[in-house]
Amino acid sequence: MNLFFDDLPAANLDDRMRLVRSACEHAPVDARRSVSLRRYLSAEHARSLGDEAECIRRLDAALKALK
């Protein structure tokens, strides 16, 4: 399953946030999940500050941590 957004160009930020949160929550409990959840939370923080580009970068990093 490809969780990166290359094939989802029209996905808005809400869709990306939901996808990454779901991937983090359904991942097996291990160190990668912890790293991914921390990166997801940092993406939420970036979004709350209004920095969409940084939020997307952190969401991609969260997904990459699960690989």
PQR file of N, CA, C, O and H, with PARSE charges and radii, in Angstrom:
ATOM      1  N   MET A   1       0.843  -1.178   0.000 -0.4000 1.5000
ATOM      2  CA  MET A   1       0.000   0.000   0.000 -0.0000 2.0000
ATOM      3  C   MET A   1       0.885   1.236   0.000  0.5500 1.7000
ATOM      4  O   MET A   1       1.729   1.399   0.881 -0.5500 1.4000
ATOM      5  N   ASN A   2       0.699   2.081  -0.957 -0.4000 1.5000
ATOM      6  CA  ASN A   2       1.479   3.304  -1.064 -0.0000 2.0000
ATOM      7  C   ASN A   2       0.768   4.413  -0.301  0.5500 1.7000
ATOM      8  O   ASN A   2      -0.312   4.852  -0.696 -0.5500 1.4000
ATOM      9  H   ASN A   2       0.013   1.949  -1.672  0.4000 1.0000
ATOM     10  N   LEU A   3       1.375   4.865   0.789 -0.4000 1.5000
ATOM     11  CA  LEU A   3       0.747   5.882   1.615 -0.0000 2.0000
ATOM     12  C   LEU A   3       1.230   7.283   1.300  0.5500 1.7000
ATOM     13  O   LEU A   3       0.777   8.245   1.920 -0.5500 1.4000
ATOM     14  H   LEU A   3       2.253   4.508   1.110  0.4000 1.0000
ATOM     15  N   PHE A   4       2.145   7.417   0.344 -0.4000 1.5000
ATOM     16  CA  PHE A   4       2.635   8.742   0.024 -0.0000 2.0000
ATOM     17  C   PHE A   4       1.673   9.425  -0.930  0.5500 1.7000
ATOM     18  O   PHE A   4       0.841   8.768  -1.556 -0.5500 1.4000
ATOM     19  H   PHE A   4       2.513   6.636  -0.159  0.4000 1.0000
ATOM     20  N   PHE A   5       1.782  10.710  -1.041 -0.4000 1.5000
ATOM     21  CA  PHE A   5       0.782  11.510  -1.718 -0.0000 2.0000
ATOM     22  C   PHE A   5       1.092  11.779  -3.176  0.5500 1.7000
ATOM     23  O   PHE A   5       0.432  12.615  -3.793 -0.5500 1.4000
ATOM     24  H   PHE A   5       2.458  11.244  -0.533  0.4000 1.0000
ATOM     25  N   ASP A   6       2.071  11.102  -3.746 -0.4000 1.5000
ATOM     26  CA  ASP A   6       2.420  11.324  -5.142 -0.0000 2.0000
ATOM     27  C   ASP A   6       1.242  11.050  -6.065  0.5500 1.7000
ATOM     28  O   ASP A   6       1.043  11.756  -7.054 -0.5500 1.4000
ATOM     29  H   ASP A   6       2.607  10.423  -3.244  0.4000 1.0000
ATOM     30  N   ASP A   7       0.458  10.018  -5.739 -0.4000 1.5000
ATOM     31  CA  ASP A   7      -0.667   9.664  -6.590 -0.0000 2.0000
ATOM     32  C   ASP A   7      -1.975  10.291  -6.097  0.5500 1.7000
ATOM     33  O   ASP A   7      -3.048   9.925  -6.576 -0.5500 1.4000
ATOM     34  H   ASP A   7       0.619   9.444  -4.936  0.4000 1.0000
ATOM     35  N   LEU A   8      -1.900  11.229  -5.149 -0.4000 1.5000
ATOM     36  CA  LEU A   8      -3.077  11.929  -4.662 -0.0000 2.0000
ATOM     37  C   LEU A   8      -2.874  13.442  -4.769  0.5500 1.7000
ATOM     38  O   LEU A   8      -2.878  14.130  -3.748 -0.5500 1.4000
ATOM     39  H   LEU A   8      -1.028  11.527  -4.760  0.4000 1.0000
ATOM     40  N   PRO A   9      -2.698  13.968  -5.968 -0.5600 1.5000
ATOM     41  CA  PRO A   9      -2.379  15.393  -6.086  0.2800 2.0000
ATOM     42  C   PRO A   9      -3.494  16.311  -5.616  0.5500 1.7000
ATOM     43  O   PRO A   9      -3.235  17.449  -5.226 -0.5500 1.4000
ATOM     44  N   ALA A  10      -4.739  15.830  -5.647 -0.4000 1.5000
ATOM     45  CA  ALA A  10      -5.852  16.689  -5.272 -0.0000 2.0000
ATOM     46  C   ALA A  10      -6.201  16.583  -3.790  0.5500 1.7000
ATOM     47  O   ALA A  10      -7.117  17.258  -3.320 -0.5500 1.4000
ATOM     48  H   ALA A  10      -4.949  14.905  -5.964  0.4000 1.0000
ATOM     49  N   ALA A  11      -5.479  15.742  -3.050 -0.4000 1.5000
ATOM     50  CA  ALA A  11      -5.782  15.566  -1.632 -0.0000 2.0000
ATOM     51  C   ALA A  11      -5.516  16.865  -0.885  0.5500 1.7000
ATOM     52  O   ALA A  11      -4.434  17.443  -0.985 -0.5500 1.4000
ATOM     53  H   ALA A  11      -4.735  15.193  -3.431  0.4000 1.0000
ATOM     54  N   ASN A  12      -6.511  17.315  -0.139 -0.4000 1.5000
ATOM     55  CA  ASN A  12      -6.293  18.536   0.628 -0.0000 2.0000
ATOM     56  C   ASN A  12      -5.644  18.190   1.966  0.5500 1.7000
ATOM     57  O   ASN A  12      -5.434  17.017   2.276 -0.5500 1.4000
ATOM     58  H   ASN A  12      -7.390  16.846  -0.058  0.4000 1.0000
ATOM     59  N   LEU A  13      -5.340  19.181   2.729 -0.4000 1.5000
ATOM     60  CA  LEU A  13      -4.607  18.973   3.970 -0.0000 2.0000
ATOM     61  C   LEU A  13      -5.409  18.143   4.966  0.5500 1.7000
ATOM     62  O   LEU A  13      -4.834  17.326   5.685 -0.5500 1.4000
ATOM     63  H   LEU A  13      -5.511  20.134   2.477  0.4000 1.0000
ATOM     64  N   ASP A  14      -6.719  18.334   5.023 -0.4000 1.5000
ATOM     65  CA  ASP A  14      -7.546  17.536   5.934 -0.0000 2.0000
ATOM     66  C   ASP A  14      -7.462  16.054   5.591  0.5500 1.7000
ATOM     67  O   ASP A  14      -7.355  15.213   6.483 -0.5500 1.4000
ATOM     68  H   ASP A  14      -7.186  18.998   4.439  0.4000 1.0000
ATOM     69  N   ASP A  15      -7.512  15.734   4.293 -0.4000 1.5000
ATOM     70  CA  ASP A  15      -7.409  14.338   3.868 -0.0000 2.0000
ATOM     71  C   ASP A  15      -6.057  13.749   4.243  0.5500 1.7000
ATOM     72  O   ASP A  15      -5.974  12.609   4.700 -0.5500 1.4000
ATOM     73  H   ASP A  15      -7.599  16.418   3.568  0.4000 1.0000
ATOM     74  N   ARG A  16      -5.017  14.517   4.053 -0.4000 1.5000
ATOM     75  CA  ARG A  16      -3.671  14.051   4.403 -0.0000 2.0000
ATOM     76  C   ARG A  16      -3.569  13.796   5.902  0.5500 1.7000
ATOM     77  O   ARG A  16      -3.014  12.784   6.328 -0.5500 1.4000
ATOM     78  H   ARG A  16      -5.084  15.443   3.682  0.4000 1.0000
ATOM     79  N   MET A  17      -4.102  14.710   6.693 -0.4000 1.5000
ATOM     80  CA  MET A  17      -4.043  14.559   8.149 -0.0000 2.0000
ATOM     81  C   MET A  17      -4.782  13.292   8.582  0.5500 1.7000
ATOM     82  O   MET A  17      -4.288  12.537   9.420 -0.5500 1.4000
ATOM     83  H   MET A  17      -4.553  15.533   6.347  0.4000 1.0000
ATOM     84  N   ARG A  18      -5.961  13.061   8.011 -0.4000 1.5000
ATOM     85  CA  ARG A  18      -6.728  11.864   8.361 -0.0000 2.0000
ATOM     86  C   ARG A  18      -5.987  10.591   7.968  0.5500 1.7000
ATOM     87  O   ARG A  18      -5.943   9.632   8.738 -0.5500 1.4000
ATOM     88  H   ARG A  18      -6.362  13.674   7.330  0.4000 1.0000
ATOM     89  N   LEU A  19      -5.410  10.582   6.780 -0.4000 1.5000
ATOM     90  CA  LEU A  19      -4.691   9.415   6.295 -0.0000 2.0000
ATOM     91  C   LEU A  19      -3.502   9.086   7.189  0.5500 1.7000
ATOM     92  O   LEU A  19      -3.299   7.929   7.556 -0.5500 1.4000
ATOM     93  H   LEU A  19      -5.446  11.361   6.154  0.4000 1.0000
ATOM     94  N   VAL A  20      -2.726  10.093   7.536 -0.4000 1.5000
ATOM     95  CA  VAL A  20      -1.540   9.862   8.354 -0.0000 2.0000
ATOM     96  C   VAL A  20      -1.936   9.450   9.766  0.5500 1.7000
ATOM     97  O   VAL A  20      -1.325   8.547  10.338 -0.5500 1.4000
ATOM     98  H   VAL A  20      -2.891  11.033   7.238  0.4000 1.0000
ATOM     99  N   ARG A  21      -2.935  10.089  10.328 -0.4000 1.5000
ATOM    100  CA  ARG A  21      -3.378   9.721  11.679 -0.0000 2.0000
ATOM    101  C   ARG A  21      -3.845   8.271  11.709  0.5500 1.7000
ATOM    102  O   ARG A  21      -3.515   7.531  12.636 -0.5500 1.4000
ATOM    103  H   ARG A  21      -3.432  10.822   9.863  0.4000 1.0000
ATOM    104  N   SER A  22      -4.598   7.867  10.717 -0.4000 1.5000
ATOM    105  CA  SER A  22      -5.071   6.488  10.639 -0.0000 2.0000
ATOM    106  C   SER A  22      -3.908   5.515  10.505  0.5500 1.7000
ATOM    107  O   SER A  22      -3.889   4.473  11.161 -0.5500 1.4000
ATOM    108  H   SER A  22      -4.866   8.467   9.964  0.4000 1.0000
ATOM    109  N   ALA A  23      -2.947   5.847   9.664 -0.4000 1.5000
ATOM    110  CA  ALA A  23      -1.776   4.982   9.490 -0.0000 2.0000
ATOM    111  C   ALA A  23      -1.004   4.852  10.796  0.5500 1.7000
ATOM    112  O   ALA A  23      -0.535   3.766  11.137 -0.5500 1.4000
ATOM    113  H   ALA A  23      -2.962   6.693   9.132  0.4000 1.0000
ATOM    114  N   CYS A  24      -0.872   5.946  11.521 -0.4000 1.5000
ATOM    115  CA  CYS A  24      -0.153   5.917  12.800 -0.0000 2.0000
ATOM    116  C   CYS A  24      -0.901   5.081  13.834  0.5500 1.7000
ATOM    117  O   CYS A  24      -0.295   4.291  14.558 -0.5500 1.4000
ATOM    118  H   CYS A  24      -1.253   6.828  11.244  0.4000 1.0000
ATOM    119  N   GLU A  25      -2.206   5.257  13.898 -0.4000 1.5000
ATOM    120  CA  GLU A  25      -2.995   4.553  14.902 -0.0000 2.0000
ATOM    121  C   GLU A  25      -3.081   3.057  14.636  0.5500 1.7000
ATOM    122  O   GLU A  25      -3.190   2.269  15.575 -0.5500 1.4000
ATOM    123  H   GLU A  25      -2.698   5.899  13.310  0.4000 1.0000
ATOM    124  N   HIS A  26      -3.033   2.656  13.372 -0.4000 1.5000
ATOM    125  CA  HIS A  26      -3.170   1.244  13.037 -0.0000 2.0000
ATOM    126  C   HIS A  26      -1.839   0.527  12.854  0.5500 1.7000
ATOM    127  O   HIS A  26      -1.814  -0.661  12.534 -0.5500 1.4000
ATOM    128  H   HIS A  26      -2.945   3.297  12.609  0.4000 1.0000
ATOM    129  N   ALA A  27      -0.755   1.227  13.049 -0.4000 1.5000
ATOM    130  CA  ALA A  27       0.567   0.607  12.938 -0.0000 2.0000
ATOM    131  C   ALA A  27       0.825  -0.244  14.178  0.5500 1.7000
ATOM    132  O   ALA A  27       0.289   0.034  15.251 -0.5500 1.4000
ATOM    133  H   ALA A  27      -0.776   2.192  13.309  0.4000 1.0000
ATOM    134  N   PRO A  28       1.652  -1.289  14.026 -0.5600 1.5000
ATOM    135  CA  PRO A  28       2.003  -2.098  15.198  0.2800 2.0000
ATOM    136  C   PRO A  28       2.730  -1.236  16.236  0.5500 1.7000
ATOM    137  O   PRO A  28       3.456  -0.302  15.895 -0.5500 1.4000
ATOM    138  N   VAL A  29       2.518  -1.572  17.497 -0.4000 1.5000
ATOM    139  CA  VAL A  29       3.147  -0.808  18.570 -0.0000 2.0000
ATOM    140  C   VAL A  29       4.635  -1.138  18.609  0.5500 1.7000
ATOM    141  O   VAL A  29       5.029  -2.242  18.983 -0.5500 1.4000
ATOM    142  H   VAL A  29       1.929  -2.331  17.774  0.4000 1.0000
ATOM    143  N   ASP A  30       5.442  -0.177  18.222 -0.4000 1.5000
ATOM    144  CA  ASP A  30       6.900  -0.316  18.270 -0.0000 2.0000
ATOM    145  C   ASP A  30       7.511   1.078  18.184  0.5500 1.7000
ATOM    146  O   ASP A  30       6.796   2.079  18.218 -0.5500 1.4000
ATOM    147  H   ASP A  30       5.122   0.720  17.919  0.4000 1.0000
ATOM    148  N   ALA A  31       8.819   1.136  18.073 -0.4000 1.5000
ATOM    149  CA  ALA A  31       9.514   2.426  18.048 -0.0000 2.0000
ATOM    150  C   ALA A  31       9.125   3.254  16.831  0.5500 1.7000
ATOM    151  O   ALA A  31       9.027   4.477  16.921 -0.5500 1.4000
ATOM    152  H   ALA A  31       9.400   0.322  18.044  0.4000 1.0000
ATOM    153  N   ARG A  32       8.901   2.597  15.685 -0.4000 1.5000
ATOM    154  CA  ARG A  32       8.534   3.351  14.480 -0.0000 2.0000
ATOM    155  C   ARG A  32       7.201   4.060  14.665  0.5500 1.7000
ATOM    156  O   ARG A  32       7.012   5.181  14.194 -0.5500 1.4000
ATOM    157  H   ARG A  32       8.980   1.603  15.611  0.4000 1.0000
ATOM    158  N   ARG A  33       6.274   3.394  15.358 -0.4000 1.5000
ATOM    159  CA  ARG A  33       4.973   4.022  15.603 -0.0000 2.0000
ATOM    160  C   ARG A  33       5.140   5.254  16.489  0.5500 1.7000
ATOM    161  O   ARG A  33       4.517   6.287  16.246 -0.5500 1.4000
ATOM    162  H   ARG A  33       6.427   2.483  15.741  0.4000 1.0000
ATOM    163  N   SER A  34       5.970   5.144  17.503 -0.4000 1.5000
ATOM    164  CA  SER A  34       6.206   6.278  18.398 -0.0000 2.0000
ATOM    165  C   SER A  34       6.790   7.464  17.646  0.5500 1.7000
ATOM    166  O   SER A  34       6.356   8.601  17.834 -0.5500 1.4000
ATOM    167  H   SER A  34       6.476   4.305  17.700  0.4000 1.0000
ATOM    168  N   VAL A  35       7.769   7.198  16.799 -0.4000 1.5000
ATOM    169  CA  VAL A  35       8.384   8.263  16.005 -0.0000 2.0000
ATOM    170  C   VAL A  35       7.345   8.876  15.077  0.5500 1.7000
ATOM    171  O   VAL A  35       7.264  10.097  14.942 -0.5500 1.4000
ATOM    172  H   VAL A  35       8.121   6.275  16.647  0.4000 1.0000
ATOM    173  N   SER A  36       6.560   8.033  14.447 -0.4000 1.5000
ATOM    174  CA  SER A  36       5.546   8.512  13.513 -0.0000 2.0000
ATOM    175  C   SER A  36       4.503   9.382  14.220  0.5500 1.7000
ATOM    176  O   SER A  36       4.112  10.429  13.702 -0.5500 1.4000
ATOM    177  H   SER A  36       6.626   7.041  14.556  0.4000 1.0000
ATOM    178  N   LEU A  37       4.058   8.953  15.392 -0.4000 1.5000
ATOM    179  CA  LEU A  37       3.077   9.750  16.134 -0.0000 2.0000
ATOM    180  C   LEU A  37       3.650  11.093  16.563  0.5500 1.7000
ATOM    181  O   LEU A  37       2.945  12.101  16.525 -0.5500 1.4000
ATOM    182  H   LEU A  37       4.376   8.103  15.812  0.4000 1.0000
ATOM    183  N   ARG A  38       4.905  11.126  16.968 -0.4000 1.5000
ATOM    184  CA  ARG A  38       5.540  12.401  17.331 -0.0000 2.0000
ATOM    185  C   ARG A  38       5.597  13.327  16.124  0.5500 1.7000
ATOM    186  O   ARG A  38       5.348  14.527  16.239 -0.5500 1.4000
ATOM    187  H   ARG A  38       5.478  10.307  17.000  0.4000 1.0000
ATOM    188  N   ARG A  39       5.922  12.768  14.978 -0.4000 1.5000
ATOM    189  CA  ARG A  39       5.993  13.592  13.764 -0.0000 2.0000
ATOM    190  C   ARG A  39       4.609  14.065  13.345  0.5500 1.7000
ATOM    191  O   ARG A  39       4.455  15.183  12.854 -0.5500 1.4000
ATOM    192  H   ARG A  39       6.125  11.793  14.885  0.4000 1.0000
ATOM    193  N   TYR A  40       3.603  13.221  13.537 -0.4000 1.5000
ATOM    194  CA  TYR A  40       2.233  13.631  13.239 -0.0000 2.0000
ATOM    195  C   TYR A  40       1.817  14.796  14.146  0.5500 1.7000
ATOM    196  O   TYR A  40       1.215  15.766  13.683 -0.5500 1.4000
ATOM    197  H   TYR A  40       3.728  12.313  13.937  0.4000 1.0000
ATOM    198  N   LEU A  41       2.139  14.692  15.427 -0.4000 1.5000
ATOM    199  CA  LEU A  41       1.796  15.764  16.363 -0.0000 2.0000
ATOM    200  C   LEU A  41       2.517  17.063  16.014  0.5500 1.7000
ATOM    201  O   LEU A  41       1.962  18.149  16.175 -0.5500 1.4000
ATOM    202  H   LEU A  41       2.628  13.905  15.803  0.4000 1.0000
ATOM    203  N   SER A  42       3.750  16.948  15.537 -0.4000 1.5000
ATOM    204  CA  SER A  42       4.463  18.161  15.124 -0.0000 2.0000
ATOM    205  C   SER A  42       3.813  18.750  13.867  0.5500 1.7000
ATOM    206  O   SER A  42       3.828  19.965  13.673 -0.5500 1.4000
ATOM    207  H   SER A  42       4.201  16.065  15.405  0.4000 1.0000
ATOM    208  N   ALA A  43       3.247  17.895  13.019 -0.4000 1.5000
ATOM    209  CA  ALA A  43       2.518  18.384  11.843 -0.0000 2.0000
ATOM    210  C   ALA A  43       1.255  19.127  12.274  0.5500 1.7000
ATOM    211  O   ALA A  43       0.917  20.166  11.706 -0.5500 1.4000
ATOM    212  H   ALA A  43       3.235  16.907  13.176  0.4000 1.0000
ATOM    213  N   GLU A  44       0.560  18.593  13.281 -0.4000 1.5000
ATOM    214  CA  GLU A  44      -0.616  19.293  13.802 -0.0000 2.0000
ATOM    215  C   GLU A  44      -0.231  20.669  14.338  0.5500 1.7000
ATOM    216  O   GLU A  44      -0.947  21.649  14.136 -0.5500 1.4000
ATOM    217  H   GLU A  44       0.835  17.750  13.742  0.4000 1.0000
ATOM    218  N   HIS A  45       0.900  20.726  15.016 -0.4000 1.5000
ATOM    219  CA  HIS A  45       1.367  22.004  15.558 -0.0000 2.0000
ATOM    220  C   HIS A  45       1.678  22.984  14.423  0.5500 1.7000
ATOM    221  O   HIS A  45       1.304  24.154  14.488 -0.5500 1.4000
ATOM    222  H   HIS A  45       1.482  19.929  15.180  0.4000 1.0000
ATOM    223  N   ALA A  46       2.359  22.505  13.392 -0.4000 1.5000
ATOM    224  CA  ALA A  46       2.677  23.368  12.250 -0.0000 2.0000
ATOM    225  C   ALA A  46       1.396  23.869  11.591  0.5500 1.7000
ATOM    226  O   ALA A  46       1.320  25.018  11.158 -0.5500 1.4000
ATOM    227  H   ALA A  46       2.663  21.553  13.339  0.4000 1.0000
ATOM    228  N   ARG A  47       0.403  23.010  11.520 -0.4000 1.5000
ATOM    229  CA  ARG A  47      -0.875  23.421  10.921 -0.0000 2.0000
ATOM    230  C   ARG A  47      -1.556  24.484  11.774  0.5500 1.7000
ATOM    231  O   ARG A  47      -2.136  25.434  11.249 -0.5500 1.4000
ATOM    232  H   ARG A  47       0.465  22.076  11.872  0.4000 1.0000
ATOM    233  N   SER A  48      -1.481  24.318  13.091 -0.4000 1.5000
ATOM    234  CA  SER A  48      -2.114  25.304  13.970 -0.0000 2.0000
ATOM    235  C   SER A  48      -1.443  26.673  13.850  0.5500 1.7000
ATOM    236  O   SER A  48      -2.064  27.704  14.110 -0.5500 1.4000
ATOM    237  H   SER A  48      -1.010  23.546  13.517  0.4000 1.0000
ATOM    238  N   LEU A  49      -0.170  26.670  13.455 -0.4000 1.5000
ATOM    239  CA  LEU A  49       0.549  27.929  13.237 -0.0000 2.0000
ATOM    240  C   LEU A  49       0.296  28.502  11.848  0.5500 1.7000
ATOM    241  O   LEU A  49       0.712  29.620  11.546 -0.5500 1.4000
ATOM    242  H   LEU A  49       0.334  25.832  13.244  0.4000 1.0000
ATOM    243  N   GLY A  50      -0.394  27.726  10.998 -0.4000 1.5000
ATOM    244  CA  GLY A  50      -0.727  28.192   9.657 -0.0000 2.0000
ATOM    245  C   GLY A  50       0.339  27.913   8.616  0.5500 1.7000
ATOM    246  O   GLY A  50       0.278  28.459   7.514 -0.5500 1.4000
ATOM    247  H   GLY A  50      -0.733  26.818  11.243  0.4000 1.0000
ATOM    248  N   ASP A  51       1.308  27.082   8.937 -0.4000 1.5000
ATOM    249  CA  ASP A  51       2.405  26.769   8.012 -0.0000 2.0000
ATOM    250  C   ASP A  51       2.090  25.462   7.279  0.5500 1.7000
ATOM    251  O   ASP A  51       2.504  24.385   7.706 -0.5500 1.4000
ATOM    252  H   ASP A  51       1.358  26.638   9.832  0.4000 1.0000
ATOM    253  N   GLU A  52       1.355  25.572   6.177 -0.4000 1.5000
ATOM    254  CA  GLU A  52       0.897  24.386   5.450 -0.0000 2.0000
ATOM    255  C   GLU A  52       2.056  23.593   4.848  0.5500 1.7000
ATOM    256  O   GLU A  52       2.036  22.362   4.884 -0.5500 1.4000
ATOM    257  H   GLU A  52       1.019  26.447   5.830  0.4000 1.0000
ATOM    258  N   ALA A  53       3.046  24.258   4.307 -0.4000 1.5000
ATOM    259  CA  ALA A  53       4.182  23.560   3.693 -0.0000 2.0000
ATOM    260  C   ALA A  53       4.937  22.735   4.729  0.5500 1.7000
ATOM    261  O   ALA A  53       5.316  21.595   4.461 -0.5500 1.4000
ATOM    262  H   ALA A  53       3.062  25.257   4.278  0.4000 1.0000
ATOM    263  N   GLU A  54       5.155  23.300   5.898 -0.4000 1.5000
ATOM    264  CA  GLU A  54       5.850  22.575   6.966 -0.0000 2.0000
ATOM    265  C   GLU A  54       4.996  21.410   7.460  0.5500 1.7000
ATOM    266  O   GLU A  54       5.520  20.341   7.773 -0.5500 1.4000
ATOM    267  H   GLU A  54       4.847  24.227   6.116  0.4000 1.0000
ATOM    268  N   CYS A  55       3.698  21.615   7.530 -0.4000 1.5000
ATOM    269  CA  CYS A  55       2.785  20.552   7.944 -0.0000 2.0000
ATOM    270  C   CYS A  55       2.876  19.370   6.989  0.5500 1.7000
ATOM    271  O   CYS A  55       2.963  18.224   7.430 -0.5500 1.4000
ATOM    272  H   CYS A  55       3.272  22.484   7.276  0.4000 1.0000
ATOM    273  N   ILE A  56       2.857  19.632   5.700 -0.4000 1.5000
ATOM    274  CA  ILE A  56       2.943  18.565   4.702 -0.0000 2.0000
ATOM    275  C   ILE A  56       4.285  17.853   4.795  0.5500 1.7000
ATOM    276  O   ILE A  56       4.347  16.628   4.688 -0.5500 1.4000
ATOM    277  H   ILE A  56       2.786  20.563   5.341  0.4000 1.0000
ATOM    278  N   ARG A  57       5.353  18.608   4.993 -0.4000 1.5000
ATOM    279  CA  ARG A  57       6.679  18.002   5.123 -0.0000 2.0000
ATOM    280  C   ARG A  57       6.723  17.055   6.325  0.5500 1.7000
ATOM    281  O   ARG A  57       7.292  15.967   6.244 -0.5500 1.4000
ATOM    282  H   ARG A  57       5.303  19.603   5.079  0.4000 1.0000
ATOM    283  N   ARG A  58       6.125  17.472   7.429 -0.4000 1.5000
ATOM    284  CA  ARG A  58       6.120  16.639   8.634 -0.0000 2.0000
ATOM    285  C   ARG A  58       5.197  15.431   8.488  0.5500 1.7000
ATOM    286  O   ARG A  58       5.482  14.369   9.041 -0.5500 1.4000
ATOM    287  H   ARG A  58       5.662  18.356   7.495  0.4000 1.0000
ATOM    288  N   LEU A  59       4.104  15.580   7.756 -0.4000 1.5000
ATOM    289  CA  LEU A  59       3.229  14.431   7.499 -0.0000 2.0000
ATOM    290  C   LEU A  59       3.962  13.381   6.664  0.5500 1.7000
ATOM    291  O   LEU A  59       3.867  12.185   6.939 -0.5500 1.4000
ATOM    292  H   LEU A  59       3.873  16.444   7.307  0.4000 1.0000
ATOM    293  N   ASP A  60       4.687  13.833   5.650 -0.4000 1.5000
ATOM    294  CA  ASP A  60       5.477  12.900   4.841 -0.0000 2.0000
ATOM    295  C   ASP A  60       6.531  12.204   5.692  0.5500 1.7000
ATOM    296  O   ASP A  60       6.788  11.014   5.513 -0.5500 1.4000
ATOM    297  H   ASP A  60       4.764  14.805   5.427  0.4000 1.0000
ATOM    298  N   ALA A  61       7.138  12.937   6.610 -0.4000 1.5000
ATOM    299  CA  ALA A  61       8.140  12.344   7.501 -0.0000 2.0000
ATOM    300  C   ALA A  61       7.496  11.310   8.422  0.5500 1.7000
ATOM    301  O   ALA A  61       8.109  10.289   8.733 -0.5500 1.4000
ATOM    302  H   ALA A  61       6.928  13.904   6.756  0.4000 1.0000
ATOM    303  N   ALA A  62       6.270  11.569   8.859 -0.4000 1.5000
ATOM    304  CA  ALA A  62       5.566  10.612   9.716 -0.0000 2.0000
ATOM    305  C   ALA A  62       5.297   9.313   8.964  0.5500 1.7000
ATOM    306  O   ALA A  62       5.459   8.227   9.520 -0.5500 1.4000
ATOM    307  H   ALA A  62       5.772  12.399   8.606  0.4000 1.0000
ATOM    308  N   LEU A  63       4.889   9.423   7.709 -0.4000 1.5000
ATOM    309  CA  LEU A  63       4.647   8.217   6.916 -0.0000 2.0000
ATOM    310  C   LEU A  63       5.944   7.474   6.627  0.5500 1.7000
ATOM    311  O   LEU A  63       5.983   6.244   6.644 -0.5500 1.4000
ATOM    312  H   LEU A  63       4.757  10.306   7.257  0.4000 1.0000
ATOM    313  N   LYS A  64       6.992   8.222   6.365 -0.4000 1.5000
ATOM    314  CA  LYS A  64       8.284   7.604   6.076 -0.0000 2.0000
ATOM    315  C   LYS A  64       8.797   6.833   7.293  0.5500 1.7000
ATOM    316  O   LYS A  64       9.476   5.818   7.140 -0.5500 1.4000
ATOM    317  H   LYS A  64       6.960   9.221   6.351  0.4000 1.0000
ATOM    318  N   ALA A  65       8.480   7.305   8.488 -0.4000 1.5000
ATOM    319  CA  ALA A  65       8.918   6.628   9.711 -0.0000 2.0000
ATOM    320  C   ALA A  65       8.265   5.255   9.860  0.5500 1.7000
ATOM    321  O   ALA A  65       8.804   4.379  10.536 -0.5500 1.4000
ATOM    322  H   ALA A  65       7.928   8.129   8.612  0.4000 1.0000
ATOM    323  N   LEU A  66       7.115   5.068   9.234 -0.4000 1.5000
ATOM    324  CA  LEU A  66       6.417   3.782   9.338 -0.0000 2.0000
ATOM    325  C   LEU A  66       6.949   2.731   8.379  0.5500 1.7000
ATOM    326  O   LEU A  66       6.636   1.549   8.522 -0.5500 1.4000
ATOM    327  H   LEU A  66       6.677   5.779   8.684  0.4000 1.0000
ATOM    328  N   LYS A  67       7.745   3.143   7.408 -0.4000 1.5000
ATOM    329  CA  LYS A  67       8.257   2.188   6.419 -0.0000 2.0000
ATOM    330  C   LYS A  67       9.368   1.354   6.967  0.5500 1.7000
ATOM    331  O   LYS A  67       9.907   0.502   6.259 -0.5500 1.4000
ATOM    332  H   LYS A  67       7.999   4.104   7.292  0.4000 1.0000
TER
END
